[in-house]
Amino acid sequence: MFIKKLVLSLVLFSSATFSQADQLLKTFTVKQVFSEGASTAGFYPNESLPECKWGLMYVDLSKDSGKAAFSMLLAAKAAGQEIVRIDYTVSATETCLIYGLHIK
């Protein structure tokens, strides 16, 4: 009985963890970048992002990591580089927020 409860707890914990943080491991190119106010920016990719509201990724400029990610996005856009990995979370309103970014 204890083993069944332990396994069920691990499965539920794993499901909750993966639903809160996701990874996109496909190639994207930056179609358009935007900045809204003092703390929000983001980008629209050329490729579809159906899991994200309006098909875009947001960046939190109030954090140093967000500023670094936005700098990388601008550099990728200017150089025509590809994004090969995006780590992100999805909010209750289905907006996607980047917390990790890899550029090729």
N, C-alpha and C positions, 0 to 999 in steps of 0.2 A: 504494500500500500504506500509506504514512504517513497519508494522508487518511482511509482506512478505519479505521485504529487510532485516530486523533484523534476521529472521529465516534463510534465505539463507546465510547471513554473518556468523552466528554461525555454520551452517553446514559446510561451506567451511573452517572456522577456525579450527573446530574439525578434519576434514579430513587432513588438513595440519599438525596439531599437532601430530596426531597418526601416520602419515607416517614418521615423523622425529624421533620418539622415540618408541621403541617397547619393549615388554616383552616376554620372553619365560618362561612359567610356567609349564614346564614338567621336568622330572628328567633326568639329564645327568651325565655321568661319564667321567673323564678325561682320554683320551687315550694317548695323547702326548702333552707336553708343548714345547714351543720354545721361543728363545730370539734372536732378530736380531738387531745388532747395539746397540746404547746407549739408544734408546727410544722406541723400539717396542718389544713386546712379545705377547704371546697368547697361545691358546690351540686348539687341535683337540678333539672333543668328540667321544666316541664310537658310539653315536647315530647320526643320520643324521641332518644336518643343511642346508636344501636346500635354505633357504632364504639368506644365507651368501656365498659369493664367496669362492670357494675351500672348503666349509664346515668347516670353522674355525672362531674363534673369536679372535680379536686383543685386546691388552691392551696397553694403552699409558703410558709408564714408565717415561715420562717427568713430570707427575703429581703425587702428593702424593697418590691420590685415585687410580691411576693405579698401583702404587707400592704395595699398600695394597691389591688390587684385585689379583695381580700376586702372592703375598705371600699366599693368601688364596687358589689359584689354586694349588700351589706347595704342600701346606699342604693337600688339598683334594686328590691330586694324591698319595702322600706318604701314607696317611691313608686309601685310598680306599673309601673315603666319596663321597656322591652324591651332585651334584649341583641341587638345586630345583627351582631357579629363576635366570634369567639373564636379566638385563635391558641393552639395547644397542641402538645404532643408526646405520643406514645404510648409507654409503657415496654414492656419485654419481657414484663411481666405484663399488658399491655393496659389499664393504667390511664392516664387522660388527665390531663395537668398543664397548667394555663393559664400562659401567659407574656405574653399580651396580651388585652385586653378592651375592647370598645367598647359603650357604653350609649347608647340613643337618648333 
